[in-house]
Amino acid sequence: MLQTKHKNKTLASLLAFVLGGVGAHRFYLGGRSDRWGWLHAAALPACGIVMTAAPGADWYFWYLPLTLSMLAGFLEALVLGLTPDDRWDARHNASSGRTSTSRWPLAIILVATLMVGAGMLIATIARLFDLLYTGGAYG
C-alpha cells in the first residue's frame, strides 16, 4: 500500500482560521484539485469585480465575497478541529501509517476561531441591517 503524507488536524484548523478566506486549508487537505478551495480562492477576484462593477457602492459590498468566504473558513475550522481523531485519521490519514493526537494548541485555535468568527458574523449582520434599514447612517 502506498503511504501518503500525514495531514495534521491542528495545522488544517489553523489554516482555516487564518487563511480560510482564500482556501488554504482546502488545498492543504485536498490538493489543487479541490473545487471548494478554488471557490474560496475566487473570493479575491470577486471583490475586484464588485469594486470595478460598482465603484460607488459602499465598501461593505466590495468586500462581501471575501467576508462570506472567511466566515465559511471559520466554520470549517471548527468542523475540522472538532472532528474526533479516529474519524480524522480514517478520512485524511488512512494510508499514512501514523495516528493523530489532538493537544491543547488545537483547543486554543478553536476558542480563537469561535471568538473571531462570532464577532465577524455579528459585525457583518449589523452592517447589513444598517445599510438596509438606515442607508448606512451608523457607519
C-alpha positions as CSV (number, residue, x, y, z in Angstrom):
1,M,0.0,0.0,0.0
2,L,1.3,3.4,-0.9
3,Q,1.9,5.7,2.0
4,T,0.6,9.3,1.8
5,K,1.7,12.3,3.7
6,H,0.2,12.7,7.2
7,K,-2.4,15.5,7.4
8,N,-2.2,17.4,10.7
9,K,-5.6,18.4,12.2
10,T,-4.2,21.3,14.2
11,L,-2.5,22.7,11.1
12,A,-5.6,22.3,9.0
13,S,-7.7,24.1,11.6
14,L,-5.1,26.9,11.9
15,L,-5.0,27.3,8.1
16,A,-8.8,27.5,8.0
17,F,-8.8,30.1,10.8
18,V,-6.1,32.3,9.4
19,L,-6.3,31.8,5.6
20,G,-9.7,30.2,5.3
21,G,-11.0,33.0,3.1
22,V,-8.6,32.0,0.3
23,G,-9.0,28.2,0.8
24,A,-5.5,27.4,2.2
25,H,-6.9,24.6,4.4
26,R,-8.8,23.1,1.4
27,F,-5.6,23.0,-0.7
28,Y,-3.7,21.5,2.3
29,L,-6.2,18.7,2.6
30,G,-7.3,18.1,-0.9
31,G,-4.6,19.5,-3.1
32,R,-5.0,21.7,-6.2
33,S,-8.0,19.6,-7.4
34,D,-10.3,20.7,-4.5
35,R,-13.2,22.6,-6.1
36,W,-14.2,24.2,-2.8
37,G,-10.7,25.5,-2.4
38,W,-10.9,27.2,-5.7
39,L,-14.3,28.7,-4.8
40,H,-12.7,30.2,-1.7
41,A,-9.8,31.5,-3.8
42,A,-12.2,33.1,-6.2
43,A,-13.4,35.4,-3.4
44,L,-10.4,37.8,-4.0
45,P,-11.1,38.3,-7.8
46,A,-14.8,38.5,-7.0
47,C,-14.0,41.5,-4.7
48,G,-12.2,43.1,-7.6
49,I,-15.1,42.5,-9.9
50,V,-17.5,44.1,-7.5
51,M,-15.2,47.1,-7.0
52,T,-15.0,47.6,-10.7
53,A,-18.7,47.0,-11.4
54,A,-19.9,49.2,-8.6
55,P,-17.3,51.9,-7.8
56,G,-19.8,54.0,-5.9
57,A,-21.1,51.2,-3.7
58,D,-20.4,51.0,0.0
59,W,-17.1,49.3,1.0
60,Y,-19.2,46.6,2.7
61,F,-20.3,45.3,-0.7
62,W,-16.9,45.5,-2.2
63,Y,-15.5,43.0,0.4
64,L,-18.6,40.9,0.9
65,P,-17.4,37.9,-1.2
66,L,-14.2,37.7,0.9
67,T,-16.2,38.2,4.1
68,L,-18.5,35.4,3.3
69,S,-15.6,33.2,2.3
70,M,-13.8,34.0,5.6
71,L,-17.0,33.2,7.6
72,A,-17.2,29.8,5.8
73,G,-13.5,29.3,6.6
74,F,-14.2,29.9,10.3
75,L,-17.0,27.4,10.3
76,E,-14.8,24.9,8.5
77,A,-12.0,25.4,11.1
78,L,-14.5,24.5,13.8
79,V,-15.7,21.4,11.9
80,L,-12.1,20.3,11.2
81,G,-10.9,20.9,14.8
82,L,-13.9,19.2,16.4
83,T,-13.6,16.0,14.3
84,P,-12.6,13.1,16.5
85,D,-9.0,11.9,15.9
86,D,-10.1,8.4,14.8
87,R,-12.5,9.8,12.2
88,W,-9.9,12.3,11.1
89,D,-7.3,9.6,10.5
90,A,-9.9,7.4,8.7
91,R,-10.7,10.2,6.3
92,H,-7.3,12.0,5.8
93,N,-4.6,9.6,7.1
94,A,-5.8,6.2,6.1
95,S,-2.6,5.2,4.4
96,S,-0.1,7.5,6.2
97,G,0.9,4.9,8.8
98,R,0.5,7.4,11.7
99,T,-2.2,8.4,14.0
100,S,-3.3,11.8,15.2
101,T,-3.4,13.1,18.7
102,S,-5.0,16.4,19.4
103,R,-3.4,18.6,22.1
104,W,-4.0,22.0,23.8
105,P,-2.9,24.2,20.8
106,L,-5.9,22.9,18.9
107,A,-8.2,24.0,21.8
108,I,-6.7,27.5,21.7
109,I,-7.2,27.7,17.9
110,L,-10.8,26.6,18.3
111,V,-11.5,29.2,21.0
112,A,-9.9,31.9,19.0
113,T,-11.9,30.8,15.9
114,L,-15.1,30.9,17.8
115,M,-14.4,34.4,19.2
116,V,-13.2,36.0,16.0
117,G,-15.8,34.2,13.8
118,A,-18.7,35.1,16.0
119,G,-17.6,38.7,16.2
120,M,-17.2,38.9,12.5
121,L,-20.6,37.3,11.9
122,I,-22.3,39.8,14.3
123,A,-20.5,42.7,12.7
124,T,-21.4,41.6,9.2
125,I,-25.1,41.2,10.1
126,A,-25.1,44.5,11.9
127,R,-23.6,46.4,9.0
128,L,-26.0,44.7,6.6
129,F,-29.0,45.8,8.6
130,D,-27.5,49.3,9.0
131,L,-27.2,49.6,5.2
132,L,-30.6,48.1,4.5
133,Y,-32.7,50.0,7.1
134,T,-30.9,53.3,7.6
135,G,-28.9,53.6,4.4
136,G,-25.6,53.5,6.3
137,A,-26.4,56.2,8.9
138,Y,-24.3,54.5,11.6
139,G,-21.2,53.9,9.6
